[in-house]
């Protein structure tokens, strides 16, 4: 296989951008992710690729729950702030106001919509784990077109 | 959980559109899919949600290989043609010229790029299976911006 072709074709896959968060006791972690897709209507499942050596994945492994904040078209700055390790100060995580969701992680005040999931299966084969989870809660705060990763000029894939 | 909110928020996830194909002996099947994402850099894995009662999934289960044709921005007509069951006539599948890839399925002549995968894991939990597969071949025929599902006005999710 031609490594350049592999990189190029895998970068043709289109993504949105999301801040995925989990909490366990006092620990809250959150990270920007793009490898996320629905995976079943009934039950409503999603699948997400999580970096195995990330803080967020370690917390997901403990709590087996997570929250996905869907980012709006103009929220590139939020995506950028969650490339960094998670730091909670008062009611802010990485500088953004949040509230904890039920058993998931941080719900960002600025997120136009979010959903919470309960992990059902994990495939631990590559440098990212495939985490399959059932959607157990969902909220739409306001109608806002979601972000396309391609519009940001960033790539995570290849 | 509010079913309307769940539907709305899951439809905020952004996707591309792809024709996924598999073959086993003389049988070639292909279907339009959007629940597809990379899932690891090393090894290069993808994850895809395949409808369990579809012909294409049945062939994937037998061959444990598939090919993903990445559709370009202007190829909505091709996506539409693979919503239908697969019909092969001569060197055409659903009216589109193709060649078989190594151990995968149909490579469409019109596809700007494609990659071939070997299945490594399957999670059979919902109405779609989560199929995880390693990318073993990749070709870029021409540079062409990929299709956004959102631009088509179609949704498959919610």
Interface residues (C-beta under 8 A of the other chain):
Chain A: X1 X2 X5 X6 X8 X9 X10 X12 X13 X14 X15 X16 X34 X35 X36 X37 X38 X39 X40 X41 X42 X43 X44 X45 X46 X47 X49 X70 X112 X113 X114 X115 X120 X121 X123 X125 X126 X127 X128 X130 X132 X135 X136 X137 X138 X139 X140 X146 X147 X148 X149 X150 X157 X158
Chain B: X1 X2 X5 X6 X8 X9 X10 X12 X13 X14 X15 X16 X34 X35 X36 X37 X38 X39 X40 X41 X42 X43 X44 X45 X46 X47 X49 X70 X112 X113 X114 X115 X120 X121 X123 X125 X126 X127 X128 X130 X132 X135 X136 X137 X138 X139 X140 X146 X147 X148 X149 X150 X157 X158
